[in-house]
Amino acid sequence: MKLPGLIKKPRYQKFHLEPRYYDPIKEDIENRTSKIKAELGLLDNDNLDAGYRSQIEGSFRKNMKHATGSGVDQTVVLRLIIMIALVFMIGGYVYIGVEIFYLLLLYVPFYLWRRFKK
């Protein structure tokens, strides 16, 4: 038995795809008739799809960051900087002590000021 509640639980959405019907023979016949009509002058040249090329073809490849050869990813550099900072913090704590955290408290505001100044 289900008790009524104040909070609604989300219902799961189901994926529903209605496929489109594609008939290559019919499309070929339409292309041929439109070309013949264009040759005879019965059809406007605006409606002719003689040089049709898909706009999607290759667009994903062009927009990808790594496809441009931009070099090292920024996340890799950020991870490297974080790892180096952690190693220095642990090493500083072992050799210097708690004072390394006070130095960090002096450096972080300076870094943030320099970063947001741009």
Z-matrix of the N, CA and C atoms (Angstrom, degrees):
N
C 1 1.438
C 2 1.528 1 108.15
N 3 1.321 2 116.30 1 132.31
C 4 1.450 3 121.91 2 -178.07
C 5 1.525 4 109.38 3 -97.81
N 6 1.332 5 115.73 4 127.46
C 7 1.452 6 121.32 5 177.95
C 8 1.526 7 109.60 6 -91.76
N 9 1.307 8 117.84 7 142.18
C 10 1.471 9 119.14 8 178.41
C 11 1.524 10 110.32 9 -68.88
N 12 1.311 11 115.71 10 142.84
C 13 1.458 12 120.22 11 -179.17
C 14 1.516 13 111.69 12 -126.52
N 15 1.317 14 115.70 13 170.02
C 16 1.454 15 121.03 14 179.54
C 17 1.530 16 111.68 15 -85.06
N 18 1.310 17 116.27 16 -25.87
C 19 1.463 18 120.60 17 -176.42
C 20 1.522 19 108.97 18 -105.92
N 21 1.316 20 115.78 19 130.48
C 22 1.458 21 120.23 20 177.63
C 23 1.528 22 109.33 21 -84.14
N 24 1.286 23 115.72 22 132.79
C 25 1.456 24 119.59 23 174.84
C 26 1.524 25 108.76 24 -83.45
N 27 1.311 26 117.39 25 140.90
C 28 1.465 27 118.70 26 -179.24
C 29 1.524 28 111.10 27 -69.70
N 30 1.317 29 115.23 28 141.57
C 31 1.454 30 120.16 29 176.25
C 32 1.514 31 108.46 30 -91.78
N 33 1.290 32 116.06 31 142.36
C 34 1.449 33 120.54 32 -179.84
C 35 1.515 34 109.70 33 -75.41
N 36 1.317 35 115.26 34 137.23
C 37 1.452 36 120.21 35 179.44
C 38 1.525 37 108.64 36 -90.50
N 39 1.288 38 115.25 37 139.21
C 40 1.457 39 120.46 38 179.17
C 41 1.522 40 108.61 39 -100.16
N 42 1.309 41 115.39 40 140.82
C 43 1.458 42 120.84 41 178.16
C 44 1.515 43 108.77 42 -81.06
N 45 1.326 44 115.55 43 126.92
C 46 1.449 45 120.69 44 -179.42
C 47 1.525 46 108.24 45 -131.59
N 48 1.302 47 115.68 46 120.08
C 49 1.455 48 121.24 47 -179.86
C 50 1.516 49 108.56 48 -122.47
N 51 1.311 50 114.44 49 123.19
C 52 1.450 51 119.30 50 177.85
C 53 1.528 52 107.50 51 -98.81
N 54 1.328 53 118.54 52 109.68
C 55 1.464 54 119.55 53 -175.88
C 56 1.519 55 112.06 54 -70.24
N 57 1.315 56 115.23 55 144.74
C 58 1.455 57 120.80 56 176.88
C 59 1.520 58 108.41 57 -87.46
N 60 1.296 59 115.30 58 147.79
C 61 1.456 60 120.46 59 179.92
C 62 1.519 61 108.66 60 -83.95
N 63 1.331 62 116.80 61 129.99
C 64 1.456 63 122.00 62 -179.49
C 65 1.523 64 108.86 63 -124.97
N 66 1.302 65 115.42 64 123.50
C 67 1.455 66 121.43 65 178.83
C 68 1.530 67 107.98 66 -119.72
N 69 1.344 68 117.67 67 102.73
C 70 1.474 69 119.19 68 -176.97
C 71 1.528 70 113.12 69 -65.56
N 72 1.310 71 117.67 70 -30.72
C 73 1.471 72 120.37 71 -179.47
C 74 1.526 73 109.68 72 -68.13
N 75 1.326 74 116.22 73 -44.44
C 76 1.461 75 120.52 74 179.87
C 77 1.532 76 110.60 75 -64.29
N 78 1.329 77 116.91 76 -40.18
C 79 1.462 78 120.69 77 178.90
C 80 1.528 79 110.82 78 -65.17
N 81 1.319 80 117.01 79 -40.56
C 82 1.461 81 121.09 80 178.25
C 83 1.528 82 110.68 81 -63.32
N 84 1.323 83 116.47 82 -42.48
C 85 1.470 84 120.63 83 178.66
C 86 1.532 85 110.50 84 -62.88
N 87 1.340 86 117.23 85 -42.50
C 88 1.465 87 120.41 86 179.22
C 89 1.517 88 111.52 87 -64.52
N 90 1.334 89 117.30 88 -39.80
C 91 1.467 90 120.33 89 177.95
C 92 1.527 91 110.94 90 -64.12
N 93 1.309 92 116.89 91 -43.83
C 94 1.470 93 120.14 92 -179.81
C 95 1.520 94 111.55 93 -64.53
N 96 1.342 95 116.53 94 -43.47
C 97 1.468 96 118.45 95 -179.65
C 98 1.523 97 111.63 96 -66.28
N 99 1.321 98 117.08 97 -36.05
C 100 1.465 99 118.76 98 178.67
C 101 1.525 100 111.12 99 -68.60
N 102 1.343 101 117.64 100 -36.29
C 103 1.470 102 120.31 101 176.86
C 104 1.524 103 111.07 102 -67.07
N 105 1.320 104 116.68 103 -40.51
C 106 1.469 105 120.44 104 179.30
C 107 1.532 106 110.22 105 -65.79
N 108 1.334 107 116.09 106 -42.29
C 109 1.456 108 119.48 107 178.30
C 110 1.527 109 110.99 108 -64.36
N 111 1.337 110 116.49 109 -36.28
C 112 1.459 111 120.17 110 178.12
C 113 1.522 112 110.74 111 -67.12
N 114 1.321 113 117.34 112 -38.57
C 115 1.471 114 120.71 113 178.19
C 116 1.520 115 111.03 114 -66.22
N 117 1.325 116 116.25 115 -35.53
C 118 1.463 117 120.05 116 179.91
C 119 1.525 118 112.28 117 -81.89
N 120 1.319 119 116.56 118 -10.98
C 121 1.458 120 120.19 119 179.37
C 122 1.505 121 113.40 120 84.95
N 123 1.296 122 117.94 121 15.70
C 124 1.458 123 121.18 122 -179.12
C 125 1.528 124 112.92 123 -87.86
N 126 1.317 125 116.56 124 -10.21
C 127 1.463 126 120.99 125 -174.19
C 128 1.523 127 109.00 126 -124.29
N 129 1.311 128 117.18 127 143.90
C 130 1.462 129 121.01 128 175.88
C 131 1.522 130 108.95 129 -66.80
N 132 1.315 131 116.67 130 148.03
C 133 1.465 132 120.56 131 179.33
C 134 1.530 133 111.76 132 -74.16
N 135 1.324 134 117.27 133 -15.94
C 136 1.462 135 120.32 134 179.47
C 137 1.522 136 111.77 135 -69.95
N 138 1.293 137 117.69 136 -32.03
C 139 1.461 138 121.61 137 -176.84
C 140 1.521 139 112.84 138 -85.95
N 141 1.311 140 118.41 139 -4.92
C 142 1.461 141 121.73 140 -175.41
C 143 1.524 142 109.98 141 -80.76
N 144 1.323 143 117.31 142 127.49
C 145 1.461 144 123.06 143 179.19
C 146 1.519 145 110.18 144 -104.71
N 147 1.317 146 118.63 145 47.01
C 148 1.461 147 120.93 146 -175.12
C 149 1.526 148 111.68 147 -68.33
N 150 1.317 149 117.64 148 -41.55
C 151 1.456 150 120.21 149 -177.50
C 152 1.506 151 112.48 150 -105.82
N 153 1.298 152 117.52 151 37.65
C 154 1.461 153 121.52 152 -176.32
C 155 1.518 154 110.40 153 -68.64
N 156 1.332 155 115.76 154 131.44
C 157 1.453 156 121.96 155 175.00
C 158 1.521 157 107.22 156 -136.08
N 159 1.296 158 115.74 157 137.52
C 160 1.457 159 120.39 158 -177.24
C 161 1.524 160 110.75 159 -64.49
N 162 1.325 161 116.12 160 137.68
C 163 1.460 162 120.89 161 179.44
C 164 1.524 163 111.33 162 -80.15
N 165 1.314 164 116.53 163 -19.86
C 166 1.462 165 120.35 164 -177.29
C 167 1.526 166 111.29 165 -81.54
N 168 1.294 167 117.81 166 -26.09
C 169 1.460 168 122.11 167 -173.69
C 170 1.529 169 110.92 168 -59.50
N 171 1.316 170 116.62 169 115.63
C 172 1.457 171 122.64 170 178.13
C 173 1.517 172 114.59 171 82.60
N 174 1.313 173 119.89 172 -3.29
C 175 1.461 174 120.27 173 -176.41
C 176 1.528 175 111.75 174 -72.12
N 177 1.317 176 117.91 175 -31.73
C 178 1.462 177 119.87 176 178.11
C 179 1.521 178 110.37 177 -68.40
N 180 1.300 179 115.63 178 -38.59
C 181 1.457 180 120.42 179 -179.15
C 182 1.533 181 110.31 180 -66.24
N 183 1.327 182 117.55 181 -37.28
C 184 1.461 183 120.67 182 -178.80
C 185 1.515 184 111.87 183 -70.05
N 186 1.331 185 117.82 184 -32.59
C 187 1.454 186 121.02 185 -174.59
C 188 1.516 187 114.44 186 -88.70
N 189 1.317 188 117.57 187 -4.64
C 190 1.460 189 119.52 188 -179.72
C 191 1.525 190 109.68 189 -76.26
N 192 1.329 191 116.62 190 140.83
C 193 1.459 192 121.00 191 -177.09
C 194 1.530 193 111.67 192 -67.46
N 195 1.320 194 116.68 193 -44.13
C 196 1.455 195 118.60 194 -175.39
C 197 1.522 196 112.54 195 -74.08
N 198 1.313 197 118.02 196 -15.37
C 199 1.459 198 120.34 197 179.17
C 200 1.518 199 111.50 198 -75.47
N 201 1.331 200 118.10 199 -20.06
C 202 1.454 201 121.07 200 -179.28
C 203 1.517 202 111.91 201 -81.91
N 204 1.329 203 117.92 202 -9.70
C 205 1.459 204 120.68 203 -179.60
C 206 1.515 205 111.68 204 72.21
N 207 1.329 206 117.75 205 39.18
C 208 1.454 207 121.99 206 -175.27
C 209 1.525 208 112.29 207 -75.22
N 210 1.314 209 118.82 208 -2.42
C 211 1.456 210 120.56 209 177.75
C 212 1.516 211 111.81 210 100.88
N 213 1.339 212 115.01 211 -143.09
C 214 1.461 213 121.45 212 -175.63
C 215 1.525 214 109.71 213 -76.83
N 216 1.299 215 116.26 214 138.06
C 217 1.461 216 122.12 215 179.31
C 218 1.523 217 109.46 216 -67.68
N 219 1.333 218 117.09 217 145.74
C 220 1.463 219 121.45 218 -177.85
C 221 1.514 220 112.30 219 -66.87
N 222 1.324 221 118.07 220 -30.00
C 223 1.458 222 119.60 221 179.87
C 224 1.525 223 110.89 222 -68.36
N 225 1.329 224 116.55 223 -33.66
C 226 1.457 225 119.79 224 178.22
C 227 1.524 226 109.95 225 -66.41
N 228 1.318 227 116.36 226 -41.86
C 229 1.466 228 120.52 227 179.03
C 230 1.521 229 110.24 228 -65.33
N 231 1.335 230 117.10 229 -41.92
C 232 1.457 231 120.44 230 179.69
C 233 1.529 232 111.28 231 -64.11
N 234 1.309 233 117.07 232 -41.60
C 235 1.474 234 119.97 233 176.94
C 236 1.522 235 111.07 234 -62.32
N 237 1.318 236 116.93 235 -40.82
C 238 1.456 237 120.94 236 179.28
C 239 1.519 238 110.88 237 -63.51
N 240 1.323 239 117.21 238 -42.45
C 241 1.468 240 120.83 239 179.07
C 242 1.529 241 110.52 240 -64.79
N 243 1.319 242 117.32 241 -41.61
C 244 1.467 243 120.64 242 178.79
C 245 1.523 244 110.77 243 -64.33
N 246 1.324 245 117.14 244 -42.59
C 247 1.474 246 120.06 245 179.30
C 248 1.528 247 111.13 246 -64.18
N 249 1.320 248 117.35 247 -42.16
C 250 1.469 249 120.20 248 178.83
C 251 1.529 250 110.09 249 -64.36
N 252 1.338 251 116.95 250 -41.63
C 253 1.468 252 120.33 251 178.66
C 254 1.524 253 110.87 252 -62.65
N 255 1.331 254 117.26 253 -41.96
C 256 1.475 255 119.46 254 178.78
C 257 1.521 256 111.81 255 -64.71
N 258 1.317 257 116.80 256 -40.55
C 259 1.478 258 119.94 257 178.93
C 260 1.521 259 110.15 258 -63.78
N 261 1.339 260 117.21 259 -42.92
C 262 1.459 261 119.91 260 178.19
C 263 1.525 262 111.99 261 -66.16
N 264 1.337 263 116.80 262 -36.25
C 265 1.460 264 119.11 263 178.79
C 266 1.530 265 111.44 264 -66.84
N 267 1.316 266 116.36 265 -43.44
C 268 1.469 267 119.42 266 179.02
C 269 1.516 268 110.47 267 -66.69
N 270 1.339 269 115.69 268 -44.68
C 271 1.472 270 118.96 269 178.07
C 272 1.519 271 111.95 270 -63.52
N 273 1.325 272 117.00 271 -40.06
C 274 1.464 273 119.89 272 178.24
C 275 1.516 274 112.11 273 -66.04
N 276 1.319 275 116.80 274 -36.28
C 277 1.463 276 119.78 275 178.01
C 278 1.526 277 111.01 276 -67.56
N 279 1.332 278 116.29 277 -36.99
C 280 1.473 279 119.48 278 -179.63
C 281 1.522 280 110.35 279 -70.45
N 282 1.351 281 118.27 280 -43.92
C 283 1.464 282 120.79 281 -174.89
C 284 1.520 283 114.12 282 -88.27
N 285 1.328 284 118.20 283 -36.69
C 286 1.455 285 120.91 284 -175.50
C 287 1.524 286 110.91 285 -101.56
N 288 1.322 287 116.58 286 -45.89
C 289 1.459 288 120.30 287 -178.58
C 290 1.515 289 110.50 288 114.43
N 291 1.327 290 114.18 289 -150.42
C 292 1.455 291 121.02 290 -174.02
C 293 1.533 292 111.54 291 -69.64
N 294 1.327 293 117.76 292 -20.86
C 295 1.464 294 120.85 293 -177.12
C 296 1.529 295 112.32 294 -61.84
N 297 1.322 296 117.53 295 -23.42
C 298 1.467 297 120.40 296 178.98
C 299 1.527 298 110.57 297 -63.69
N 300 1.329 299 118.01 298 -32.36
C 301 1.461 300 120.97 299 178.04
C 302 1.527 301 111.19 300 -71.51
N 303 1.348 302 116.99 301 -32.47
C 304 1.456 303 119.80 302 175.52
C 305 1.526 304 110.83 303 -67.75
N 306 1.330 305 116.27 304 -37.55
C 307 1.468 306 119.43 305 175.24
C 308 1.527 307 110.62 306 -63.52
N 309 1.314 308 115.77 307 -37.34
C 310 1.464 309 120.15 308 177.28
C 311 1.525 310 110.60 309 -65.06
N 312 1.325 311 117.00 310 -39.81
C 313 1.462 312 120.43 311 177.66
C 314 1.526 313 112.02 312 -64.12
N 315 1.327 314 117.76 313 -26.30
C 316 1.465 315 120.60 314 175.15
C 317 1.526 316 111.48 315 -80.16
N 318 1.326 317 116.64 316 -33.98
C 319 1.457 318 119.74 317 -174.78
C 320 1.527 319 113.11 318 -80.67
N 321 1.319 320 118.82 319 -35.99
C 322 1.471 321 122.07 320 -175.43
C 323 1.530 322 112.25 321 -61.29
N 324 1.338 323 120.77 322 -46.77
C 325 1.478 324 118.44 323 177.51
C 326 1.533 325 112.54 324 -61.83
N 327 1.345 326 116.61 325 -38.20
C 328 1.468 327 119.73 326 177.44
C 329 1.518 328 110.70 327 -62.91
N 330 1.320 329 117.88 328 -42.10
C 331 1.465 330 121.92 329 179.29
C 332 1.525 331 111.16 330 -64.78
N 333 1.338 332 116.56 331 -44.81
C 334 1.466 333 120.38 332 179.70
C 335 1.525 334 111.42 333 -64.39
N 336 1.353 335 116.79 334 -39.94
C 337 1.453 336 120.40 335 177.63
C 338 1.529 337 110.71 336 -62.05
N 339 1.334 338 116.42 337 -43.92
C 340 1.462 339 121.10 338 179.92
C 341 1.535 340 111.02 339 -67.27
N 342 1.317 341 117.07 340 -36.13
C 343 1.453 342 121.38 341 -178.37
C 344 1.540 343 111.64 342 -70.20
N 345 1.330 344 117.12 343 -44.64
C 346 1.457 345 120.46 344 -178.23
C 347 1.523 346 113.13 345 -82.61
N 348 1.320 347 117.05 346 -10.18
C 349 1.455 348 120.67 347 176.81
C 350 1.520 349 111.38 348 -66.38
N 351 1.334 350 115.85 349 -32.76
C 352 1.471 351 120.97 350 179.09
C 353 1.483 352 109.09 351 -70.35
